[in-house]
């Protein structure tokens, strides 16, 4: 099997009692088959930012989101680094 494949996911657990539980998921929420909504992606991004060693402020997070939502209109992607710079 391809260990880097997104799907399917096979989960196997052995409990202390010795019981064995298994499940195979054909797709997982957030993969290309069942993608996150825009709001869920933003929530996930904000959660990841808040748990970072160098977290982005709420303003920086919003600036990154705005930048990405207007990426096709951006003339210089390097300015994303300025938006993300932790001060």
Secondary structure by P-SEA (a helix, b strand, c coil): ccccccccbbbbbbccccbbbbbbbccccccccccccaaaaaaaaaaaaaaccccccaaaaaaaaaaaaaccccccccccccccccc
